[in-house]
Amino acid sequence: MTSALIRSLDLLALALALPVFLLTGAPVIGWVVVTAAWLVQRFVVARLKGRAIATGNRQLVMKAIAWSMMIRLATVTAAVAAVGIADRSAGLPAALLAAVLFSIALGIQLNNPSPVEARR
């Protein structure tokens, strides 16, 4: 698989999750909120990492990676909690989708070389 496709596996999982939500009768609000939170955090993380990588400073890149994990966790956890509070039946499917997305994101991050080293 190409590098761009591998980095987009989380987006593919989001797209494939919608038919699963619809076919299983799970409340779609869970998918909508988790998808929105995931896309927002993905944008913020990409900007944060991009700026750090542009400096070429390895320490700054590692800090950006650590912050990106915390941003991802806080954003998506808050979204899942909000869905669960608003509609109890939507909380579990939203949490499962978030768990799948986190697993994919972690796998992508572990299998990619350090961005600073890759540029050298």
FIVORO-770549 format. One record per residue: x negated, y, z negated of N, C-alpha, C in turn; residue in three letters; residue number from 1; chain. Coordinates in nm, 3 decimals, padded with zeros to 5 digits. Each point is the difference from the previous one (the first is absolute). Example, Ala and Ser with C-alpha at 12.3 -4.5 7.8 and 13.67 -1.06 7.14 Angstrom:
<pts>
<pt n_px="-01.319" n_py="-00.569" n_pz="-00.780" ca_px="00.089" ca_py="00.119" ca_pz="00.000" c_px="-00.090" c_py="00.120" c_pz="00.000" resn="ALA" resi="1" chain="A"/>
<pt n_px="00.035" n_py="00.105" n_pz="00.072" ca_px="-00.082" ca_py="00.119" ca_pz="-00.006" c_px="00.077" c_py="00.109" c_pz="-00.073" resn="SER" resi="2" chain="A"/>
</pts>
This chain:
<pts>
<pt n_px="-00.084" n_py="-00.118" n_pz="00.000" ca_px="00.084" ca_py="00.118" ca_pz="00.000" c_px="-00.088" c_py="00.124" c_pz="00.000" resn="MET" resi="1" chain="A"/>
<pt n_px="00.051" n_py="00.103" n_pz="00.062" ca_px="-00.076" ca_py="00.124" ca_pz="00.003" c_px="00.007" c_py="00.069" c_pz="-00.135" resn="THR" resi="2" chain="A"/>
<pt n_px="-00.095" n_py="00.088" n_pz="-00.020" ca_px="-00.009" ca_py="00.073" ca_pz="-00.127" c_px="00.125" c_py="00.086" c_pz="-00.025" resn="SER" resi="3" chain="A"/>
<pt n_px="00.049" n_py="00.065" n_pz="00.105" ca_px="00.118" ca_py="00.086" ca_pz="-00.016" c_px="00.123" c_py="-00.084" c_pz="-00.036" resn="ALA" resi="4" chain="A"/>
<pt n_px="00.013" n_py="-00.117" n_pz="00.059" ca_px="00.114" ca_py="-00.086" ca_pz="-00.030" c_px="-00.007" c_py="-00.050" c_pz="-00.144" resn="LEU" resi="5" chain="A"/>
<pt n_px="-00.118" n_py="-00.037" n_pz="-00.042" ca_px="-00.016" ca_py="-00.049" ca_pz="-00.138" c_px="00.035" c_py="00.111" c_pz="-00.099" resn="ILE" resi="6" chain="A"/>
<pt n_px="-00.044" n_py="00.124" n_pz="00.029" ca_px="00.031" ca_py="00.112" ca_pz="-00.090" c_px="00.148" c_py="00.035" c_pz="-00.001" resn="ARG" resi="7" chain="A"/>
<pt n_px="00.074" n_py="-00.051" n_pz="00.099" ca_px="00.143" ca_py="00.031" ca_pz="00.010" c_px="00.090" c_py="-00.117" c_pz="-00.042" resn="SER" resi="8" chain="A"/>
<pt n_px="-00.056" n_py="-00.102" n_pz="-00.060" ca_px="00.080" ca_py="-00.115" ca_pz="-00.042" c_px="00.108" c_py="00.038" c_pz="-00.101" resn="LEU" resi="9" chain="A"/>
<pt n_px="-00.028" n_py="00.099" n_pz="-00.083" ca_px="00.102" ca_py="00.044" ca_pz="-00.096" c_px="00.120" c_py="00.061" c_pz="00.072" resn="ASP" resi="10" chain="A"/>
<pt n_px="-00.024" n_py="00.072" n_pz="00.107" ca_px="00.110" ca_py="00.059" ca_pz="00.077" c_px="00.081" c_py="-00.109" c_pz="00.071" resn="LEU" resi="11" chain="A"/>
<pt n_px="-00.069" n_py="-00.103" n_pz="00.047" ca_px="00.068" ca_py="-00.114" ca_pz="00.061" c_px="00.088" c_py="-00.070" c_pz="-00.104" resn="LEU" resi="12" chain="A"/>
<pt n_px="-00.052" n_py="-00.016" n_pz="-00.120" ca_px="00.078" ca_py="-00.063" ca_pz="-00.107" c_px="00.124" c_py="00.083" c_pz="-00.033" resn="ALA" resi="13" chain="A"/>
<pt n_px="-00.014" n_py="00.132" n_pz="00.000" ca_px="00.116" ca_py="00.086" ca_pz="-00.024" c_px="00.106" c_py="-00.019" c_pz="00.108" resn="LEU" resi="14" chain="A"/>
<pt n_px="-00.045" n_py="-00.006" n_pz="00.124" ca_px="00.094" ca_py="-00.017" ca_pz="00.112" c_px="00.069" c_py="-00.136" c_pz="-00.007" resn="ALA" resi="15" chain="A"/>
<pt n_px="-00.075" n_py="-00.103" n_pz="-00.036" ca_px="00.059" ca_py="-00.134" ca_pz="-00.008" c_px="00.090" c_py="-00.017" c_pz="-00.123" resn="LEU" resi="16" chain="A"/>
<pt n_px="-00.022" n_py="00.083" n_pz="-00.100" ca_px="00.080" ca_py="-00.011" ca_pz="-00.123" c_px="00.143" c_py="00.048" c_pz="00.021" resn="ALA" resi="17" chain="A"/>
<pt n_px="00.021" n_py="00.095" n_pz="00.090" ca_px="00.136" ca_py="00.053" ca_pz="00.019" c_px="00.097" c_py="-00.109" c_pz="00.045" resn="LEU" resi="18" chain="A"/>
<pt n_px="-00.032" n_py="-00.081" n_pz="00.102" ca_px="00.094" ca_py="-00.107" ca_pz="00.036" c_px="00.021" c_py="-00.101" c_pz="-00.114" resn="PRO" resi="19" chain="A"/>
<pt n_px="-00.103" n_py="-00.023" n_pz="-00.080" ca_px="00.013" ca_py="-00.091" ca_pz="-00.113" c_px="00.098" c_py="00.058" c_pz="-00.101" resn="VAL" resi="20" chain="A"/>
<pt n_px="-00.011" n_py="00.128" n_pz="-00.028" ca_px="00.093" ca_py="00.066" ca_pz="-00.091" c_px="00.143" c_py="-00.011" c_pz="00.054" resn="PHE" resi="21" chain="A"/>
<pt n_px="00.016" n_py="00.025" n_pz="00.130" ca_px="00.133" ca_py="-00.003" ca_pz="00.060" c_px="00.059" c_py="-00.141" c_pz="00.001" resn="LEU" resi="22" chain="A"/>
<pt n_px="-00.082" n_py="-00.099" n_pz="00.034" ca_px="00.049" ca_py="-00.138" ca_pz="00.008" c_px="00.033" c_py="-00.059" c_pz="-00.136" resn="LEU" resi="23" chain="A"/>
<pt n_px="-00.074" n_py="00.041" n_pz="-00.102" ca_px="00.025" ca_py="-00.055" ca_pz="-00.133" c_px="00.105" c_py="00.078" c_pz="-00.078" resn="THR" resi="24" chain="A"/>
<pt n_px="00.042" n_py="00.111" n_pz="00.055" ca_px="00.101" ca_py="00.080" ca_pz="-00.069" c_px="-00.056" c_py="00.083" c_pz="-00.114" resn="GLY" resi="25" chain="A"/>
<pt n_px="-00.130" n_py="00.014" n_pz="-00.004" ca_px="-00.062" ca_py="00.084" ca_pz="-00.104" c_px="00.033" c_py="00.147" c_pz="00.029" resn="ALA" resi="26" chain="A"/>
<pt n_px="00.016" n_py="00.079" n_pz="-00.104" ca_px="00.030" ca_py="00.142" ca_pz="00.022" c_px="-00.112" c_py="00.068" c_pz="00.078" resn="PRO" resi="27" chain="A"/>
<pt n_px="00.035" n_py="00.060" n_pz="00.111" ca_px="-00.098" ca_py="00.062" ca_pz="00.088" c_px="-00.065" c_py="00.122" c_pz="-00.064" resn="VAL" resi="28" chain="A"/>
<pt n_px="00.065" n_py="00.057" n_pz="-00.101" ca_px="-00.057" ca_py="00.117" ca_pz="-00.068" c_px="-00.138" c_py="-00.034" c_pz="-00.059" resn="ILE" resi="29" chain="A"/>
<pt n_px="-00.019" n_py="-00.123" n_pz="-00.042" ca_px="-00.129" ca_py="-00.043" ca_pz="-00.052" c_px="-00.107" c_py="00.007" c_pz="00.108" resn="GLY" resi="30" chain="A"/>
<pt n_px="00.034" n_py="-00.047" n_pz="00.119" ca_px="-00.095" ca_py="00.005" ca_pz="00.112" c_px="-00.029" c_py="00.145" c_pz="00.038" resn="TRP" resi="31" chain="A"/>
<pt n_px="00.104" n_py="00.082" n_pz="00.006" ca_px="-00.016" ca_py="00.140" ca_pz="00.042" c_px="-00.093" c_py="00.075" c_pz="-00.096" resn="VAL" resi="32" chain="A"/>
<pt n_px="00.025" n_py="-00.014" n_pz="-00.129" ca_px="-00.079" ca_py="00.074" ca_pz="-00.100" c_px="-00.144" c_py="-00.050" c_pz="-00.005" resn="VAL" resi="33" chain="A"/>
<pt n_px="-00.020" n_py="-00.131" n_pz="00.002" ca_px="-00.136" ca_py="-00.053" ca_pz="-00.003" c_px="-00.074" c_py="00.038" c_pz="00.129" resn="VAL" resi="34" chain="A"/>
<pt n_px="00.069" n_py="-00.006" n_pz="00.113" ca_px="-00.063" ca_py="00.038" ca_pz="00.126" c_px="-00.040" c_py="00.147" c_pz="-00.001" resn="THR" resi="35" chain="A"/>
<pt n_px="00.088" n_py="00.086" n_pz="-00.047" ca_px="-00.033" ca_py="00.143" ca_pz="-00.007" c_px="-00.119" c_py="00.024" c_pz="-00.092" resn="ALA" resi="36" chain="A"/>
<pt n_px="00.002" n_py="-00.062" n_pz="-00.117" ca_px="-00.111" ca_py="00.017" ca_pz="-00.095" c_px="-00.130" c_py="-00.055" c_pz="00.059" resn="ALA" resi="37" chain="A"/>
<pt n_px="00.008" n_py="-00.113" n_pz="00.067" ca_px="-00.120" ca_py="-00.061" ca_pz="00.058" c_px="-00.059" c_py="00.090" c_pz="00.108" resn="TRP" resi="38" chain="A"/>
<pt n_px="00.086" n_py="00.055" n_pz="00.085" ca_px="-00.049" ca_py="00.086" ca_pz="00.108" c_px="-00.060" c_py="00.129" c_pz="-00.054" resn="LEU" resi="39" chain="A"/>
<pt n_px="00.061" n_py="00.057" n_pz="-00.104" ca_px="-00.054" ca_py="00.121" ca_pz="-00.061" c_px="-00.137" c_py="-00.028" c_pz="-00.061" resn="VAL" resi="40" chain="A"/>
<pt n_px="-00.008" n_py="-00.106" n_pz="-00.079" ca_px="-00.129" ca_py="-00.030" ca_pz="-00.062" c_px="-00.105" c_py="-00.037" c_pz="00.102" resn="GLN" resi="41" chain="A"/>
<pt n_px="00.040" n_py="-00.066" n_pz="00.108" ca_px="-00.094" ca_py="-00.037" ca_pz="00.106" c_px="-00.060" c_py="00.125" c_pz="00.065" resn="ARG" resi="42" chain="A"/>
<pt n_px="00.085" n_py="00.100" n_pz="00.023" ca_px="-00.047" ca_py="00.126" ca_pz="00.057" c_px="-00.096" c_py="00.071" c_pz="-00.096" resn="PHE" resi="43" chain="A"/>
<pt n_px="00.038" n_py="00.009" n_pz="-00.126" ca_px="-00.083" ca_py="00.068" ca_pz="-00.100" c_px="-00.134" c_py="-00.071" c_pz="-00.015" resn="VAL" resi="44" chain="A"/>
<pt n_px="00.004" n_py="-00.132" n_pz="-00.008" ca_px="-00.123" ca_py="-00.078" ca_pz="-00.016" c_px="-00.090" c_py="00.015" c_pz="00.123" resn="VAL" resi="45" chain="A"/>
<pt n_px="00.058" n_py="-00.002" n_pz="00.119" ca_px="-00.080" ca_py="00.015" ca_pz="00.122" c_px="-00.069" c_py="00.135" c_pz="00.003" resn="ALA" resi="46" chain="A"/>
<pt n_px="00.071" n_py="00.105" n_pz="-00.039" ca_px="-00.061" ca_py="00.134" ca_pz="-00.003" c_px="-00.112" c_py="00.006" c_pz="-00.105" resn="ARG" resi="47" chain="A"/>
<pt n_px="00.025" n_py="-00.055" n_pz="-00.117" ca_px="-00.098" ca_py="00.001" ca_pz="-00.108" c_px="-00.126" c_py="-00.075" c_pz="00.041" resn="LEU" resi="48" chain="A"/>
<pt n_px="00.017" n_py="-00.120" n_pz="00.052" ca_px="-00.116" ca_py="-00.079" ca_pz="00.041" c_px="-00.072" c_py="00.065" c_pz="00.118" resn="LYS" resi="49" chain="A"/>
<pt n_px="00.078" n_py="00.052" n_pz="00.093" ca_px="-00.060" ca_py="00.063" ca_pz="00.118" c_px="-00.090" c_py="00.117" c_pz="-00.036" resn="GLY" resi="50" chain="A"/>
<pt n_px="00.046" n_py="00.082" n_pz="-00.092" ca_px="-00.082" ca_py="00.113" ca_pz="-00.043" c_px="-00.125" c_py="-00.046" c_pz="-00.072" resn="ARG" resi="51" chain="A"/>
<pt n_px="00.013" n_py="-00.105" n_pz="-00.081" ca_px="-00.117" ca_py="-00.051" ca_pz="-00.073" c_px="-00.101" c_py="-00.063" c_pz="00.096" resn="ALA" resi="52" chain="A"/>
<pt n_px="00.050" n_py="-00.075" n_pz="00.097" ca_px="-00.089" ca_py="-00.065" ca_pz="00.096" c_px="-00.074" c_py="00.104" c_pz="00.084" resn="ILE" resi="53" chain="A"/>
<pt n_px="00.069" n_py="00.108" n_pz="00.033" ca_px="-00.062" ca_py="00.105" ca_pz="00.082" c_px="-00.121" c_py="00.062" c_pz="-00.069" resn="ALA" resi="54" chain="A"/>
<pt n_px="-00.003" n_py="-00.003" n_pz="-00.132" ca_px="-00.115" ca_py="00.057" ca_pz="-00.071" c_px="-00.123" c_py="-00.091" c_pz="00.009" resn="THR" resi="55" chain="A"/>
<pt n_px="00.024" n_py="-00.130" n_pz="00.020" ca_px="-00.111" ca_py="-00.095" ca_pz="00.004" c_px="-00.055" c_py="-00.034" c_pz="-00.138" resn="GLY" resi="56" chain="A"/>
<pt n_px="00.062" n_py="00.051" n_pz="-00.103" ca_px="-00.043" ca_py="-00.022" ca_pz="-00.138" c_px="00.064" c_py="-00.128" c_pz="-00.052" resn="ASN" resi="57" chain="A"/>
<pt n_px="-00.081" n_py="-00.102" n_pz="-00.020" ca_px="00.051" ca_py="-00.130" ca_pz="-00.042" c_px="00.074" c_py="00.007" c_pz="-00.134" resn="ARG" resi="58" chain="A"/>
<pt n_px="-00.051" n_py="00.077" n_pz="-00.094" ca_px="00.065" ca_py="00.011" ca_pz="-00.130" c_px="00.138" c_py="00.064" c_pz="00.013" resn="GLN" resi="59" chain="A"/>
<pt n_px="00.011" n_py="00.101" n_pz="00.084" ca_px="00.129" ca_py="00.065" ca_pz="00.022" c_px="00.099" c_py="-00.095" c_pz="00.068" resn="LEU" resi="60" chain="A"/>
<pt n_px="-00.051" n_py="-00.082" n_pz="00.091" ca_px="00.087" ca_py="-00.099" ca_pz="00.067" c_px="00.052" c_py="-00.101" c_pz="-00.101" resn="VAL" resi="61" chain="A"/>
<pt n_px="-00.086" n_py="-00.046" n_pz="-00.090" ca_px="00.043" ca_py="-00.097" ca_pz="-00.101" c_px="00.104" c_py="00.063" c_pz="-00.094" resn="MET" resi="62" chain="A"/>
<pt n_px="-00.019" n_py="00.125" n_pz="-00.035" ca_px="00.100" ca_py="00.070" ca_pz="-00.082" c_px="00.132" c_py="00.011" c_pz="00.075" resn="LYS" resi="63" chain="A"/>
<pt n_px="-00.007" n_py="00.030" n_pz="00.129" ca_px="00.122" ca_py="00.012" ca_pz="00.081" c_px="00.072" c_py="-00.134" c_pz="00.008" resn="ALA" resi="64" chain="A"/>
<pt n_px="-00.074" n_py="-00.108" n_pz="00.011" ca_px="00.062" ca_py="-00.133" ca_pz="00.003" c_px="00.068" c_py="-00.030" c_pz="-00.132" resn="ILE" resi="65" chain="A"/>
<pt n_px="-00.065" n_py="00.032" n_pz="-00.110" ca_px="00.060" ca_py="-00.022" ca_pz="-00.132" c_px="00.126" c_py="00.084" c_pz="-00.016" resn="ALA" resi="66" chain="A"/>
<pt n_px="-00.007" n_py="00.127" n_pz="00.035" ca_px="00.118" ca_py="00.087" ca_pz="-00.009" c_px="00.111" c_py="-00.049" c_pz="00.091" resn="TRP" resi="67" chain="A"/>
<pt n_px="-00.037" n_py="-00.049" n_pz="00.117" ca_px="00.103" ca_py="-00.047" ca_pz="00.094" c_px="00.077" c_py="-00.118" c_pz="-00.059" resn="SER" resi="68" chain="A"/>
<pt n_px="-00.069" n_py="-00.087" n_pz="-00.071" ca_px="00.069" ca_py="-00.113" ca_pz="-00.064" c_px="00.098" c_py="00.049" c_pz="-00.106" resn="MET" resi="69" chain="A"/>
<pt n_px="-00.043" n_py="00.099" n_pz="-00.077" ca_px="00.088" ca_py="00.054" ca_pz="-00.104" c_px="00.120" c_py="00.073" c_pz="00.060" resn="MET" resi="70" chain="A"/>
<pt n_px="-00.024" n_py="00.075" n_pz="00.107" ca_px="00.109" ca_py="00.071" ca_pz="00.068" c_px="00.100" c_py="-00.100" c_pz="00.055" resn="ILE" resi="71" chain="A"/>
<pt n_px="-00.051" n_py="-00.104" n_pz="00.065" ca_px="00.087" ca_py="-00.103" ca_pz="00.057" c_px="00.084" c_py="-00.066" c_pz="-00.109" resn="ARG" resi="72" chain="A"/>
<pt n_px="-00.063" n_py="-00.038" n_pz="-00.108" ca_px="00.071" ca_py="-00.066" ca_pz="-00.109" c_px="00.106" c_py="00.090" c_pz="-00.062" resn="LEU" resi="73" chain="A"/>
<pt n_px="-00.035" n_py="00.124" n_pz="-00.029" ca_px="00.094" ca_py="00.092" ca_pz="-00.064" c_px="00.118" c_py="00.032" c_pz="00.091" resn="ALA" resi="74" chain="A"/>
<pt n_px="-00.027" n_py="00.027" n_pz="00.126" ca_px="00.107" ca_py="00.038" ca_pz="00.093" c_px="00.099" c_py="-00.113" c_pz="00.021" resn="THR" resi="75" chain="A"/>
<pt n_px="-00.049" n_py="-00.117" n_pz="00.029" ca_px="00.089" ca_py="-00.112" ca_pz="00.031" c_px="00.069" c_py="-00.052" c_pz="-00.127" resn="VAL" resi="76" chain="A"/>
<pt n_px="-00.069" n_py="00.000" n_pz="-00.112" ca_px="00.063" ca_py="-00.044" ca_pz="-00.125" c_px="00.114" c_py="00.094" c_pz="-00.038" resn="THR" resi="77" chain="A"/>
<pt n_px="-00.022" n_py="00.128" n_pz="00.015" ca_px="00.107" ca_py="00.097" ca_pz="-00.030" c_px="00.119" c_py="-00.022" c_pz="00.094" resn="ALA" resi="78" chain="A"/>
<pt n_px="-00.027" n_py="-00.029" n_pz="00.126" ca_px="00.109" ca_py="-00.024" ca_pz="00.095" c_px="00.079" c_py="-00.125" c_pz="-00.037" resn="ALA" resi="79" chain="A"/>
<pt n_px="-00.070" n_py="-00.106" n_pz="-00.035" ca_px="00.069" ca_py="-00.125" ca_pz="-00.039" c_px="00.081" c_py="00.023" c_pz="-00.127" resn="VAL" resi="80" chain="A"/>
<pt n_px="-00.056" n_py="00.071" n_pz="-00.096" ca_px="00.073" ca_py="00.028" ca_pz="-00.124" c_px="00.125" c_py="00.083" c_pz="00.029" resn="ALA" resi="81" chain="A"/>
<pt n_px="-00.012" n_py="00.100" n_pz="00.086" ca_px="00.115" ca_py="00.083" ca_pz="00.035" c_px="00.109" c_py="-00.082" c_pz="00.067" resn="ALA" resi="82" chain="A"/>
<pt n_px="-00.039" n_py="-00.090" n_pz="00.089" ca_px="00.098" ca_py="-00.086" ca_pz="00.067" c_px="00.068" c_py="-00.091" c_pz="-00.102" resn="VAL" resi="83" chain="A"/>
<pt n_px="-00.078" n_py="-00.059" n_pz="-00.088" ca_px="00.055" ca_py="-00.090" ca_pz="-00.100" c_px="00.096" c_py="00.070" c_pz="-00.096" resn="GLY" resi="84" chain="A"/>
<pt n_px="-00.030" n_py="00.124" n_pz="-00.033" ca_px="00.089" ca_py="00.076" ca_pz="-00.088" c_px="00.128" c_py="00.038" c_pz="00.074" resn="ILE" resi="85" chain="A"/>
<pt n_px="-00.013" n_py="00.041" n_pz="00.126" ca_px="00.117" ca_py="00.043" ca_pz="00.077" c_px="00.091" c_py="-00.117" c_pz="00.037" resn="ALA" resi="86" chain="A"/>
<pt n_px="-00.061" n_py="-00.114" n_pz="00.032" ca_px="00.078" ca_py="-00.117" ca_pz="00.043" c_px="-00.074" c_py="-00.125" c_pz="-00.045" resn="ASP" resi="87" chain="A"/>
<pt n_px="00.047" n_py="-00.061" n_pz="-00.107" ca_px="-00.070" ca_py="-00.115" ca_pz="-00.058" c_px="-00.022" c_py="-00.112" c_pz="00.100" resn="ARG" resi="88" chain="A"/>
<pt n_px="00.094" n_py="-00.021" n_pz="00.090" ca_px="-00.014" ca_py="-00.110" ca_pz="00.095" c_px="-00.104" c_py="00.031" c_pz="00.108" resn="SER" resi="89" chain="A"/>
<pt n_px="-00.040" n_py="00.125" n_pz="00.013" ca_px="-00.100" ca_py="00.038" ca_pz="00.100" c_px="-00.142" c_py="-00.003" c_pz="-00.057" resn="ALA" resi="90" chain="A"/>
<pt n_px="-00.013" n_py="-00.005" n_pz="-00.131" ca_px="-00.131" ca_py="00.007" ca_pz="-00.064" c_px="-00.090" c_py="-00.117" c_pz="00.031" resn="GLY" resi="91" chain="A"/>
<pt n_px="00.051" n_py="-00.122" n_pz="-00.010" ca_px="-00.083" ca_py="-00.117" ca_pz="00.024" c_px="-00.047" c_py="-00.010" c_pz="00.144" resn="LEU" resi="92" chain="A"/>
<pt n_px="00.087" n_py="00.014" n_pz="00.100" ca_px="-00.050" ca_py="-00.004" ca_pz="00.138" c_px="-00.102" c_py="00.110" c_pz="00.028" resn="PRO" resi="93" chain="A"/>
<pt n_px="00.022" n_py="00.118" n_pz="-00.057" ca_px="-00.096" ca_py="00.110" ca_pz="00.018" c_px="-00.134" c_py="-00.036" c_pz="-00.064" resn="ALA" resi="94" chain="A"/>
<pt n_px="00.003" n_py="-00.058" n_pz="-00.119" ca_px="-00.124" ca_py="-00.040" ca_pz="-00.068" c_px="-00.074" c_py="-00.108" c_pz="00.077" resn="ALA" resi="95" chain="A"/>
<pt n_px="00.074" n_py="-00.096" n_pz="00.057" ca_px="-00.064" ca_py="-00.106" ca_pz="00.079" c_px="-00.065" c_py="00.057" c_pz="00.125" resn="LEU" resi="96" chain="A"/>
<pt n_px="00.068" n_py="00.093" n_pz="00.066" ca_px="-00.058" ca_py="00.064" ca_pz="00.118" c_px="-00.126" c_py="00.076" c_pz="-00.040" resn="LEU" resi="97" chain="A"/>
<pt n_px="00.005" n_py="00.072" n_pz="-00.109" ca_px="-00.117" ca_py="00.074" ca_pz="-00.047" c_px="-00.116" c_py="-00.095" c_pz="-00.031" resn="ALA" resi="98" chain="A"/>
<pt n_px="00.029" n_py="-00.114" n_pz="-00.060" ca_px="-00.105" ca_py="-00.098" ca_pz="-00.032" c_px="-00.066" c_py="-00.052" c_pz="00.127" resn="ALA" resi="99" chain="A"/>
<pt n_px="00.081" n_py="-00.027" n_pz="00.101" ca_px="-00.055" ca_py="-00.046" ca_pz="00.129" c_px="-00.089" c_py="00.108" c_pz="00.060" resn="VAL" resi="100" chain="A"/>
<pt n_px="00.047" n_py="00.124" n_pz="-00.002" ca_px="-00.078" ca_py="00.110" ca_pz="00.057" c_px="-00.131" c_py="00.022" c_pz="-00.076" resn="LEU" resi="101" chain="A"/>
<pt n_px="00.005" n_py="-00.007" n_pz="-00.132" ca_px="-00.123" ca_py="00.014" ca_pz="-00.079" c_px="-00.098" c_py="-00.112" c_pz="00.033" resn="PHE" resi="102" chain="A"/>
<pt n_px="00.049" n_py="-00.121" n_pz="00.014" ca_px="-00.087" ca_py="-00.114" ca_pz="00.032" c_px="-00.067" c_py="00.019" c_pz="00.135" resn="SER" resi="103" chain="A"/>
<pt n_px="00.077" n_py="00.045" n_pz="00.096" ca_px="-00.057" ca_py="00.024" ca_pz="00.134" c_px="-00.104" c_py="00.111" c_pz="-00.007" resn="ILE" resi="104" chain="A"/>
<pt n_px="00.034" n_py="00.109" n_pz="-00.067" ca_px="-00.093" ca_py="00.113" ca_pz="-00.010" c_px="-00.130" c_py="-00.040" c_pz="-00.069" resn="ALA" resi="105" chain="A"/>
<pt n_px="00.011" n_py="-00.080" n_pz="-00.105" ca_px="-00.120" ca_py="-00.046" ca_pz="-00.070" c_px="-00.084" c_py="-00.090" c_pz="00.090" resn="LEU" resi="106" chain="A"/>
<pt n_px="00.065" n_py="-00.090" n_pz="00.072" ca_px="-00.072" ca_py="-00.087" ca_pz="00.093" c_px="-00.072" c_py="00.079" c_pz="00.108" resn="GLY" resi="107" chain="A"/>
<pt n_px="00.066" n_py="00.102" n_pz="00.052" ca_px="-00.061" ca_py="00.084" ca_pz="00.103" c_px="-00.122" c_py="00.071" c_pz="-00.058" resn="ILE" resi="108" chain="A"/>
<pt n_px="00.016" n_py="00.056" n_pz="-00.119" ca_px="-00.109" ca_py="00.074" ca_pz="-00.062" c_px="-00.119" c_py="-00.091" c_pz="-00.032" resn="GLN" resi="109" chain="A"/>
<pt n_px="00.027" n_py="-00.121" n_pz="-00.046" ca_px="-00.110" ca_py="-00.091" ca_pz="-00.036" c_px="-00.073" c_py="-00.053" c_pz="00.123" resn="LEU" resi="110" chain="A"/>
<pt n_px="00.067" n_py="-00.008" n_pz="00.113" ca_px="-00.062" ca_py="-00.056" ca_pz="00.119" c_px="-00.063" c_py="00.103" c_pz="00.092" resn="ASN" resi="111" chain="A"/>
<pt n_px="00.008" n_py="00.127" n_pz="-00.034" ca_px="-00.062" ca_py="00.105" ca_pz="00.080" c_px="-00.128" c_py="00.046" c_pz="-00.067" resn="ASN" resi="112" chain="A"/>
<pt n_px="-00.104" n_py="00.025" n_pz="00.079" ca_px="-00.124" ca_py="00.050" ca_pz="-00.060" c_px="00.018" c_py="00.142" c_pz="-00.050" resn="PRO" resi="113" chain="A"/>
<pt n_px="-00.094" n_py="00.043" n_pz="-00.083" ca_px="00.003" ca_py="00.137" ca_pz="-00.049" c_px="-00.003" c_py="00.095" c_pz="00.117" resn="SER" resi="114" chain="A"/>
<pt n_px="00.089" n_py="00.098" n_pz="00.005" ca_px="00.005" ca_py="00.093" ca_pz="00.112" c_px="-00.131" c_py="00.077" c_pz="00.021" resn="PRO" resi="115" chain="A"/>
<pt n_px="-00.071" n_py="00.030" n_pz="-00.108" ca_px="-00.126" ca_py="00.075" ca_pz="00.013" c_px="-00.106" c_py="-00.090" c_pz="00.062" resn="VAL" resi="116" chain="A"/>
<pt n_px="-00.007" n_py="-00.126" n_pz="-00.043" ca_px="-00.097" ca_py="-00.094" ca_pz="00.057" c_px="00.033" c_py="-00.030" c_pz="00.145" resn="GLU" resi="117" chain="A"/>
<pt n_px="00.127" n_py="-00.008" n_pz="00.034" ca_px="00.040" ca_py="-00.032" ca_pz="00.136" c_px="-00.042" c_py="00.109" c_pz="00.098" resn="ALA" resi="118" chain="A"/>
<pt n_px="-00.010" n_py="00.125" n_pz="-00.049" ca_px="-00.038" ca_py="00.112" ca_pz="00.088" c_px="-00.148" c_py="00.004" c_pz="00.026" resn="ARG" resi="119" chain="A"/>
<pt n_px="-00.081" n_py="-00.062" n_pz="-00.084" ca_px="-00.147" ca_py="00.008" ca_pz="00.014" c_px="-00.048" c_py="-00.083" c_pz="00.115" resn="ARG" resi="120" chain="A"/>
</pts>
